[in-house]
Amino acid sequence: MSVKFESPSMWTASNIALITMRGNDRISFLHNFCTNDIKKLVDNSVIEAYVTNIQGKCLGYVTVFQASDELLLVTNDHKTEELVAHLDRYIITEDVEITLNLKPNGLLLTGNGIEKWLQQEQLTGTLITNHWFNQSSYWFFGELSATQQNALNTLSDDQVHAVRIQTGIPIYGDDVTDENLAQEVNRDQQTISFTKGCYLGQEPIARIDALGNVHWYLVRVDLGVIEAQSGDILTRESKPIAKIRSKSSLTNEALAYVKRGSHESGSNISADQGEFKVI
C-alpha cells in the first residue's frame, strides 16, 4: 500500500478530543507539566509533547497548537477526562482555564493537492498541522459544505491507520498509555526538550537520558506471516520479545514495543510465533 494519498482527502475523526487552555498563564502553566518547550511556540505553530506524572510516565500525548489567545491540545480520546483533572488539580492562583471537548467535529484533511484546495476554499474554522503522514495533513475543526465534502475523497479508518502505522506515528490509548515511560515511545527528538528546565516528571526522564536506557522501545514491525492482533505478546523461548499495539489488517504491519537489543531497524527476530522484522 502506498504511504501517500493521491488526491485531496478527508477522514472523519470519531475519537479525537480537543483540550482548550485560556488565560494569561496558559503557556507557562502547560510548560511546567509537559515534556516539550511550550515557551518556544509562536502563533499558528504546533509541537508534540507528553504530559507526564512524577514517575515520568505518560498521562497524555498531545499536539499543542498556539493560537493567538489560547492553546489547543489535540489528542486521541483515552482517559482524557483524567488528564484534564490532573492538570486542573495544579491550578492554584494561575490565570488558566481548561475546557474539554470530546465531540469537536474534527476532520483530517490530507492527500496530494490538499494545500491548493485549502487555498481555494478559505475554510472558516481552525486548521492545525497534523504529523501522521509523509505529506501535508491538517486537523480541521469546523464545518464543510456538502459541495466541499463531495470534492474530497473519503478515507476509511483502515486506510488512515495503515498509513499512520507505516509512518510510525503512535496515538494515545492504542500505542501510548500511562504505563509507558516517555522514552519508551521512542520519539525523544519530537517530544522531549532536555534543556527546558524543571517540569513534573523531568527528574526520571533526565536520569534515563543521562544514565541508561529503557527496556522496551516502540518501533514499526512487519509481522510477515504472523497472525497477531493488537494486545498480543510475541515471545522468544517463552519470554516476551514484542508487545503488539496498533495493527493494520491491510499491511500486517504494526507498532510494537520490542525488547531493547532487538529493536534496531532492520533486525530480524525469531519468535515462538514465527519470524518478524523491525522496519
C-alpha positions as CSV (number, residue, x, y, z in Angstrom):
1,M,0.0,0.0,0.0
2,S,1.2,3.5,-0.9
3,V,2.3,5.6,2.1
4,K,0.7,8.6,0.4
5,F,-2.9,9.5,-0.6
6,E,-3.0,10.6,-4.2
7,S,-5.8,13.2,-4.1
8,P,-7.3,15.7,-1.7
9,S,-9.0,13.6,1.0
10,M,-10.8,13.7,4.3
11,W,-11.2,11.4,7.3
12,T,-13.9,11.9,9.9
13,A,-12.1,11.5,13.3
14,S,-14.5,9.8,15.6
15,N,-12.2,9.5,18.6
16,I,-10.4,12.8,18.7
17,A,-10.6,15.1,21.7
18,L,-9.8,18.8,21.9
19,I,-8.5,20.5,25.1
20,T,-8.5,24.3,25.2
21,M,-6.4,26.3,27.6
22,R,-7.0,30.0,28.1
23,G,-5.8,32.7,30.4
24,N,-2.6,34.8,30.8
25,D,-0.7,32.0,32.4
26,R,-1.6,29.2,30.0
27,I,1.8,28.9,28.3
28,S,3.9,28.9,31.5
29,F,1.4,26.5,33.2
30,L,1.5,23.9,30.4
31,H,5.3,24.3,30.1
32,N,5.6,23.1,33.7
33,F,3.6,19.9,33.1
34,C,4.8,18.6,29.8
35,T,8.0,17.4,28.2
36,N,8.5,19.9,25.4
37,D,9.3,23.6,25.4
38,I,5.9,25.3,25.1
39,K,7.5,28.7,25.5
40,K,9.1,28.4,22.1
41,L,5.8,28.2,20.3
42,V,4.8,31.1,18.1
43,D,1.3,31.8,16.8
44,N,-0.1,29.1,14.5
45,S,2.7,26.7,15.2
46,V,2.5,23.2,16.7
47,I,4.6,20.9,18.9
48,E,4.3,17.4,20.2
49,A,4.5,16.7,23.9
50,Y,3.8,14.2,26.7
51,V,2.1,15.2,29.8
52,T,3.9,13.1,32.4
53,N,3.4,12.2,36.1
54,I,6.2,12.4,38.7
55,Q,7.5,9.0,37.6
56,G,8.0,10.2,34.0
57,K,5.1,8.1,32.7
58,C,2.7,9.4,30.0
59,L,-0.6,10.7,31.2
60,G,-1.2,12.2,27.8
61,Y,0.4,12.5,24.3
62,V,-0.8,15.7,22.6
63,T,-0.2,18.0,19.7
64,V,-0.1,21.6,21.1
65,F,-1.3,24.4,18.8
66,Q,-0.6,28.0,19.7
67,A,-3.5,30.2,18.7
68,S,-3.4,34.0,19.3
69,D,-5.3,33.8,22.6
70,E,-5.4,30.1,23.5
71,L,-3.6,26.7,23.4
72,L,-5.4,23.9,21.7
73,L,-4.3,20.3,22.6
74,V,-5.3,17.6,20.1
75,T,-5.3,14.0,21.3
76,N,-6.9,10.7,21.0
77,D,-9.7,10.3,23.4
78,H,-8.3,7.9,26.0
79,K,-8.5,8.9,29.7
80,T,-8.8,12.5,28.5
81,E,-11.1,13.5,31.4
82,E,-8.5,12.1,33.8
83,L,-5.8,14.2,32.0
84,V,-7.8,17.4,32.4
85,A,-8.5,16.6,36.0
86,H,-4.7,16.1,36.6
87,L,-3.9,19.5,35.1
88,D,-6.8,21.2,36.9
89,R,-5.5,19.9,40.2
90,Y,-2.4,22.1,39.9
91,I,-4.2,25.3,39.2
92,I,-4.0,27.4,42.4
93,T,-3.5,31.1,41.7
94,E,-2.6,30.8,38.0
95,D,-4.8,32.5,35.4
96,V,-5.6,29.3,33.5
97,E,-9.0,27.9,32.3
98,I,-9.1,24.4,30.9
99,T,-12.1,23.0,28.9
100,L,-12.5,19.6,27.2
101,N,-14.5,18.9,24.1
102,L,-15.0,15.2,23.4
103,K,-17.0,15.8,20.2
104,P,-15.1,18.6,18.5
105,N,-16.3,17.8,14.9
106,G,-12.8,17.1,13.7
107,L,-11.8,16.2,10.2
108,L,-8.3,15.1,9.0
109,L,-7.6,16.7,5.6
110,T,-4.7,15.3,3.6
111,G,-3.6,14.0,0.2
112,N,-1.8,15.3,-2.8
113,G,-3.2,18.7,-3.8
114,I,-4.7,19.5,-0.3
115,E,-2.6,22.7,0.0
116,K,-4.0,24.1,-3.2
117,W,-7.6,23.0,-2.2
118,L,-7.3,24.8,1.1
119,Q,-6.1,28.0,-0.5
120,Q,-9.0,27.9,-2.9
121,E,-11.7,27.2,-0.2
122,Q,-10.5,29.6,2.6
123,L,-12.3,27.5,5.2
124,T,-13.9,29.0,8.3
125,G,-12.7,27.2,11.3
126,T,-9.4,26.1,13.0
127,L,-6.7,24.4,10.9
128,I,-3.9,22.6,12.8
129,T,-1.0,20.9,11.3
130,N,-1.1,17.1,11.6
131,H,2.1,14.9,11.6
132,W,0.7,11.5,10.9
133,F,1.8,11.2,7.3
134,N,4.7,11.9,4.9
135,Q,2.6,14.5,3.2
136,S,0.7,17.6,4.1
137,S,-2.1,17.0,6.5
138,Y,-4.3,19.0,8.9
139,W,-6.8,18.7,11.6
140,F,-9.8,20.9,10.7
141,F,-12.3,21.8,13.4
142,G,-15.3,23.4,11.7
143,E,-17.9,22.7,9.1
144,L,-17.5,21.8,5.4
145,S,-20.3,22.4,2.9
146,A,-21.8,19.4,1.0
147,T,-20.0,20.7,-2.1
148,Q,-16.7,20.8,-0.3
149,Q,-17.2,17.3,1.1
150,N,-18.1,16.0,-2.3
151,A,-14.8,17.4,-3.7
152,L,-12.7,15.3,-1.3
153,N,-12.0,11.6,-1.3
154,T,-13.4,9.9,1.8
155,L,-10.8,7.8,3.7
156,S,-11.7,4.8,5.9
157,D,-10.3,4.1,9.4
158,D,-8.4,1.2,8.0
159,Q,-6.7,3.4,5.3
160,V,-5.8,6.1,7.7
161,H,-4.4,3.9,10.4
162,A,-2.5,1.7,7.9
163,V,-0.6,4.8,6.7
164,R,-0.2,6.2,10.2
165,I,1.4,2.9,11.2
166,Q,3.6,2.9,8.1
167,T,4.8,6.3,9.1
168,G,5.5,5.1,12.7
169,I,3.2,7.6,14.5
170,P,1.6,6.5,17.8
171,I,-1.7,7.6,19.3
172,Y,-2.6,7.8,22.9
173,G,-4.6,4.8,24.3
174,D,-3.6,2.5,21.4
175,D,0.2,2.9,21.5
176,V,0.9,5.1,24.5
177,T,-0.6,4.8,27.9
178,D,0.1,5.8,31.5
179,E,2.1,2.6,31.8
180,N,4.8,3.9,29.4
181,L,7.8,5.9,30.3
182,A,8.3,8.8,27.9
183,Q,11.4,7.4,26.3
184,E,9.8,4.0,25.6
185,V,7.7,5.7,23.0
186,N,10.9,6.4,21.0
187,R,10.1,10.0,19.9
188,D,12.5,11.9,22.0
189,Q,13.5,14.3,19.3
190,Q,10.0,15.3,18.5
191,T,8.5,15.4,22.0
192,I,11.1,16.0,24.7
193,S,13.2,19.0,25.5
194,F,16.2,18.2,27.6
195,T,17.1,21.9,28.1
196,K,13.8,23.5,29.1
197,G,14.3,23.1,32.9
198,C,12.1,21.7,35.5
199,Y,8.7,20.2,34.9
200,L,6.6,17.4,36.6
201,G,8.4,14.1,35.6
202,Q,11.6,15.8,34.5
203,E,13.9,14.1,37.0
204,P,13.3,10.4,35.9
205,I,13.3,11.4,32.2
206,A,16.6,13.3,32.6
207,R,18.0,10.3,34.7
208,I,17.2,7.9,31.9
209,D,18.8,10.2,29.3
210,A,22.0,10.5,31.4
211,L,22.5,7.1,32.8
212,G,20.9,4.4,30.7
213,N,18.1,3.1,28.5
214,V,14.6,1.8,28.9
215,H,13.8,-1.9,28.5
216,W,11.3,-1.5,25.6
217,Y,11.1,0.7,22.6
218,L,8.1,1.4,20.4
219,V,9.0,0.6,16.8
220,R,7.4,-0.3,13.5
221,V,7.4,-4.1,12.7
222,D,6.4,-6.2,9.6
223,L,4.7,-9.2,11.1
224,G,5.2,-11.3,7.9
225,V,3.0,-14.4,8.3
226,I,2.4,-14.0,12.0
227,E,-1.3,-13.6,12.7
228,A,-1.1,-11.3,15.7
229,Q,-3.6,-8.7,16.9
230,S,-3.4,-5.6,18.9
231,G,-2.6,-6.5,22.5
232,D,-0.9,-9.8,21.7
233,I,2.6,-10.6,23.1
234,L,5.1,-12.3,21.0
235,T,7.6,-14.5,22.8
236,R,11.1,-16.0,22.3
237,E,11.8,-19.1,24.3
238,S,8.5,-18.3,26.1
239,K,9.8,-14.9,27.2
240,P,8.2,-11.6,25.9
241,I,10.1,-10.1,23.0
242,A,7.4,-7.8,21.5
243,K,4.1,-6.3,22.6
244,I,1.8,-5.5,19.7
245,R,-0.1,-2.2,19.8
246,S,-1.7,-0.7,16.7
247,K,-2.0,-3.3,13.9
248,S,-3.0,-2.8,10.3
249,S,-5.2,-5.5,8.7
250,L,-4.3,-4.1,5.3
251,T,-0.5,-4.4,5.5
252,N,0.1,-6.7,8.5
253,E,2.4,-4.0,9.9
254,A,2.2,-2.9,13.5
255,L,3.6,-0.6,16.1
256,A,5.0,-2.8,18.9
257,Y,7.2,-2.4,22.0
258,V,10.2,-4.5,21.2
259,K,12.8,-5.6,23.8
260,R,15.9,-3.4,23.9
261,G,18.7,-5.1,21.9
262,S,16.3,-6.4,19.3
263,H,14.6,-3.0,18.5
264,E,17.0,-1.6,15.9
265,S,15.7,-1.0,12.4
266,G,16.5,-4.0,10.1
267,S,16.5,-6.5,13.0
268,N,15.1,-9.9,12.0
269,I,13.5,-11.6,15.0
270,S,12.8,-15.2,15.5
271,A,9.8,-15.5,17.8
272,D,8.0,-18.6,19.0
273,Q,5.1,-17.5,16.8
274,G,7.3,-17.1,13.7
275,E,9.7,-14.5,12.1
276,F,9.1,-10.8,12.1
277,K,11.2,-7.7,11.2
278,V,11.8,-4.3,12.7
279,I,11.4,-1.8,9.9
